[in-house]
């Protein structure tokens, strides 16, 4: 596919905006989605973390607004507060750097609804938000659903879970028949495609050729350890490596608080995000992690979905993911934009078959190492 943005039909102002962010070539998924979204019709696409999924749908959306600013309005649904804000900030950068008058506003449940209603009076082109708040505003007629020309479901596998699916379906049913539905995710199970596809009209499906690959700039190692010694080993690694910015993944949510407390006791600057954390607390944790006040973040796979932050140097698998796609998702937190990264997995004998499966499915080599006298050695 063509990797030149101008050849893909983007306006020079958008190409200039991308160059400001040092983005000069389209990824595979961006090329294919931009080309497809120039046509009418619904679209399902899957793209691994780090391949430019957000820009893949935002760039053609900006093009549509540039050409028809008075007739194009869109909704973008996202499952987490953080992802909503990340999408909003990307749109703000595109608008500022391109000089295009494309307006957008975030709509999340944790924020003051009266202020959001005031912003909606200015008729923004794009509304990005959580399903619950979007539906609430549609029901109260603050969002004029009949004017929506496009809806994007980002991280659709989360949006179609048992917590969100009914709300998402209700939103789509309230939109006009003549609309474009675009769904995107890093993970697209067949049952999600089937359920989401039922809300669409003959959707085109695009699977990025980059999806099952991990950047070569990432080093993968595993350290043999007994289950009872994992926390002690992790503490030593963090003290020794002192990573500028690291994420620790834990499979069991009920273990997250325990691990956080133990690392704090040893003066490691860490906090955690998980499903039960309050939105205000989560926002503060993410701000502290972004600023460098914290250099270690502990998370479950679910809580970390939508987390797209540059500068993460290390990923630690306190627990080994049982599915290769989960490892792919975790590894994608580091090694972004061509920078080096490292994934360190703490593996018991029980974990070895899962690591072997991950190596085969993702076509990577996970080097077996050991930690001895303060060093990672063969």
Secondary structure, DSSP 4 states (H G I P E B T S, - for coil): ----TTTTT--HHHHHHHHHTT--S--HHHHHHHHHHTSSS-EEEE--TTS-HHHHHHHHHHHHHHH-TTT--EEEE-SSHHHHHHHHHHHHHHHHHH-----EEEE-TTS-HHHHHHHHTT--SEEEE-HHHHHHHHHTTSS-GGG--EEEEETHHHHTSTTTHHHHHHHHHTS-SS-EEEEEES---HHHHHHHHTTSSS-EEEE-TTTT---TTEEEEEEE--GGGHHHHHHHHHHHH--SSEEEE-S-GGGHHHHHHHHHHTT--EEEE-TTS-HHHHHHHHHHHHHTS--EEEE-HHHHTT---TT--EEEESS--SSHHHHHHHHTTSSGGG--EEEEEEE-GGGHHHHHHHHHHHT---EEEEEETTEEE-
